[in-house]
Amino acid sequence: MTAFGEPQAQVAHLFDQLADGYDRAALRFFPFAADRLAQRLAPRPGEKILDVATGTGAVAVAVGQRLSGNREGGGRIMAVDISERMLDRAYANVRRMALHNVDLHPMDAAALEFRDSYFDALTCSFGLFFLPDMAAALREWRRVLRPGGRLLLTSFGSEAFQPLAGWFCEQLQVCGGPAVNPADFAWQRLATAEVCTALLASAGFEQIECATEQLGYHLQAPQEWWDVVWNTGFRGRLATLDAAALERFQQQHLERVGAAFADGTLWLNVPVLFVSASVPGA
Ligand SMILES: C[S@@+](CC[C@H](N)C(=O)[O-])C[C@H]1O[C@@H](n2cnc3c(N)ncnc32)[C@H](O)[C@@H]1O
């Protein structure tokens, strides 16, 4: 049972399944991006910050660490997610990092249970594109930010995970799965500066800036790519395959990926879009 309605319940179920593998080394682009986001945010002493769709807490930890490092001290992070299992992992990570300025709550990103103008800043790393109505969610996020409050988001660039994502889609069809192509992945809804800028402007944000950073790295084995597939949203695309088809998919897909390891490594392409904006009226 879950407190959230459809289709959020399906998303929560998928991420509950993914939570245990989310902190695997192959997925280190998440903490890399979180660290860059925290650096760009530059949280100030005493600020109240909301991290939406926190997952296993990568941004909450990165921002919490920066806040706790302020000589003046103070400031808190509220981190919310729709997946209870993700929040369990986030709690463990926050404890492991000895942070005492992070609170975690289950909550739908589209319906925040906070009063108006409460937070100084709101972060969301790789979360907005999962929400059915992104513009409505952004208006809700604006509501809980004070005038002059800052918003910082990330998404993937359109060429993220290529060519591997394309090979994934091709193999999926060969194995009887649904016809998908890389343009269908959720992040493509927010993959360009133009789309992000227009969306944030329509939700009433100003001073919108977008920058792309390459946060990719060389994978050391085909299995590392499988870690990415099996522990991220890619896995959701495999849900319709039965056990035999899934096994065939994994074997044949990794054969192709393995063939590309001619020189012993394979580049994982992770262009990340950092989008910042603020609420009018400081
Ligand atoms: C790709 S993960 C990113 C996690 C984290 N921000 C990071 O960068 O590592 C997306 C997260 O969004 C959460 N999510 C998806 N839809 C949500 C919703 N409607 N409300 C709150 N969280 C949501 C998922 O549960 C998942 O933890």
The ligand as an ORCA input file, in Angstrom:
! r2SCAN-3c Opt
* xyz 0 1
  C      16.773      9.737    -10.799
  S      16.346      9.738     -9.087
  C      17.312     11.101     -8.502
  C      17.589     11.032     -7.025
  C      18.503     12.124     -6.481
  N      17.931     13.445     -6.623
  C      19.859     12.054     -7.091
  O      20.215     12.940     -7.877
  O      20.596     11.107     -6.810
  C      14.701     10.355     -9.123
  C      13.993     10.368     -7.791
  O      12.750     11.047     -7.981
  C      11.815     10.457     -7.109
  N      10.473     10.826     -7.564
  C       9.873     10.511     -8.728
  N       8.636     11.029     -8.759
  C       8.449     11.697     -7.587
  C       7.370     12.449     -7.032
  N       6.220     12.607     -7.690
  N       7.544     12.998     -5.820
  C       8.703     12.846     -5.132
  N       9.737     12.131     -5.592
  C       9.633     11.574     -6.824
  C      12.125      8.976     -7.210
  O      11.561      8.230     -6.148
  C      13.648      9.004     -7.221
  O      14.178      8.874     -5.933
*
